[in-house]
Amino acid sequence: MAKGITRRSEDYARWYTDVVAAADLADYSPVKGCMVIKPHGYALWEQIKAVLDRMFKETGHVNAYFPLFIPKSFLCREAEHVAGFAKECAVVTHSRLKANDDPNSSEKVIVDEASKLEEELVVRPTSETIIWSMYKKWIQSYRDLPILINQWANVVRWEMRTRLFLRTTEFLWQEGHTAHATPDDAESEVLKMLGVYQTFAEEFMAIPVYAGIKTESEKFAGAERTYCIEAMMQDKKALQAGTSHNLGQNFARAFDVTYQSEAGKQEYVWATSWGVSTRLVGALVMAHSDDTGLVLPPKLAPIQVVVVPIWKNDEEHAKVMETVTGLVQSWDKDIRFKIDDRDYYRPGWKFNEWEKKGVCIRIEIGPRDVENGEVVLACRDDGSKSKIQNNQLNDRLRNELNDMQSRLFERARKFRDEHTFEVDSYEDFKRRIEAPEGFFNIHWCGDSKCEAKIQEETKATIRCIPLNKKHESGECIICKQPSSARVITGKAY
Ligand SMILES: [Zn+2]
């Protein structure tokens, strides 16, 4: 165990914060609740962003950018939407400060009353309203549809209890906002993007997810239906890793966005929105890392391979570096590597440093290895070490990175499956959800009163109604009314 990292078994929350710090991903900001994303954390976000951006473009989407500020009246147009976000909005009321000429005041500057804004501006908590105010200008006829736009942006949701990456007042995300001619088109878009998120989570993040629908009380403010993917972290809590909303005609009605159909009729437009955020960095930390530090899936690791040359004098340094330079040139061009030949740190210190930062593979090479034409290869996830001939190294790296990607996914899936249970007695549920022992699949009648009771008494929530649920007759764990399938419950981040 690395010095300075609390053990997971001791205090999971502390462990998480320690790993984020040890891996040098982020720092606390002078503004409470905000976060500074440091270069290594940002490089990880850039990997996430690059893959998702490609997947969005492959499914026909384009990027655009909408303003940070939203007129307050826009937010109020959709009743449920404003009710959902009102309590966490940052509001701009003035446009400048004025030098304070009162000699008795300790404040150097004060708000200038003359600069009070005519209409207050909300810093976007999400962009539906500003985007739909623009779609009104851009959509007239069925020929203008669909609009398939995504934006990469920051948003602000004023949070009282924050945690680096998982919940911060300002965070980075992408938000897709699409407009369609028919409800079927909108629904297939929503499911398509949920599929993109699921593929990304499982194939790139190596995190298995359940895809499902949120209950009425858990859906997005202003949506008809919210679909989500839910993942299990190592403390057996759930983390919502992406959402895709069918907004129906709610925003089209609020902003009066209609189009002329092929038949010549005026119809309201159908909408979707979908997003993932820097929270995914938190998910990666919590799903795979260990007591030594960060563990990352190779497909997203900013540095996949670090080469640590070992030498005692200048002559050895020159000899080892010559081999290292030749080696890395022979590797596939898409392998992300770094050569660490800093002379002011000892090899052992460097090993520890790169382990904390989640570099997938370490290559050690000293003068004797150069003579033998081999290197030592160490894997971050399982700690295995082996000697590899230089001429086999490229293939071996390729294979090790692929194997590690699969190993991480399989380990996470096994862990989740071993901690997902069916339970029919509310007493058992209450006892076992306390720690929690995992996810519990329970029968639920569909009534929000039973859902609220579960939440009040156990702090657990219905994470989703799974999409691939199997039909099974049962009775609601609370009220004993009939139920036709199980829902997934858990404690969540
Ligand atoms: Zn019930």
Residues whose N, C-alpha, C, O or C-beta is under 5 A from the ligand:
A	BS01	ZN	C445 D447 C450 C476 I478 C479 K480
